[in-house]
Amino acid sequence: MFKKLLLVFVIVFLVFSISGCWDYRDVNKVSFPATGAYDLHESSIAAARQNQGEPLVDLTVIIPNLAQDVKKPFRIERTTGILIGNARGQKPYSSPGTYSAGVAAVIILGEDLARAGINNMVEALFRGAQIPKTENFAVAEGRGEDVLRAPIKDYSNMGEYLKGVLKQSEKRSFIPSTTLYQFGVNRAPGKNPIMPLLTLKNQKVEVTGTAIFKKDKMIGKANLDESRSLVMLRGIEASGNIPYIIKKDGQILDKGSVDVCCGGRKVKMDCNGDKFSYLITVYLKGSLIEHEFNKNFIQNPDLHKMIENQIAADTKSDCMKFIEKMQQEYKVDCIDINKYILAKWRKEFQNQVDQSGFIENLDIKVKVKMKLKNVGELT
């Protein structure tokens, strides 16, 4: 009898203990930001450029309206603080309900803030246990807030659009996809982050290139063609369309385009005293999408190889131009090759690889291997 009463007591206790949730909150009373933009406060930009005083920062977020029968599907809120965490802490004064920052998928950095340095701004992200380290980062030309406030069609809000554009962007184009985790890793000695660059054109947000960083500070911009070379040289597996024009004796023999996949790179490093030389081999493969003169590949057996050679030659030329710009203008290792030196001689060069004059004096050569898998016709 005692065992039966004990069993009944246990069952009743379990029923009451698991039947509800004491910390329940109505989802309509919680603010879940879809994306956030970090900018220098307008009044702080001039002071920051002159290194005067401590600048304030703006945190602008898109918050979907989850309640039924609302007129607008989302709202945009901006708060200001000495750092992002402090700006986030101002939300209760202007936003009803609880603010939960752990679901944001994209962070947009304003250009002025990116050039000033973003380590302190992302501190609140790294320390938040619920913040996903898969958040995508991008830099906006101008203010990040302007990107969030741009008109959007066919998407519930700009956050959803940016998530679709930036998430794993290298699988669809030669634009690097950069996450919070990757930003943290690429601040290590000998490494530097890169991020997609967003531009507002005719009220439409587009990816227009890549932001080049030296540690946490943006120091340059690469356009779309330069971004393709950067992605290949960096060894990122990416894909996109590449055009070609084959000429002979000043006459165009054929032109078209190929959908190309970059299968990574192979890096060979040689050392002669304190002089380092690199040979970067880039591996490409792709499928012919179009060619203008509609020459049959059976009747023109050399055309297949000519297209491969042309794309390889064009890619090599573009890569060498980018390396020249990297060494003369950026003066920072943005193609991620200093890690090979540190892998062998970390103690000797750890304090040198990020110093001025180091990347500029490296001898870097490029080799491209292109394989045309198919041409869309039976041969």
Beta strands, then each sheet from edge to edge (+ up, - down):
strand 1: 30-31
strand 2: 35-40
strand 3: 57-64
strand 4: 74-81
strand 5: 98-99
strand 6: 106-110
strand 7: 136-140
strand 8: 178-179
strand 9: 194-201
strand 10: 204-214
strand 11: 217-222
strand 12: 238-248
strand 13: 251-272
strand 14: 275-291
strand 15: 363-374
sheet 1: 1+ 5+
sheet 2: 4+ 3- 2+ 6+ 7+ 8-
sheet 3: 4+ 3- 2+ 6+ 7+ 9+ 10- 11+
sheet 4: 12+ 13- 14+ 15+
end
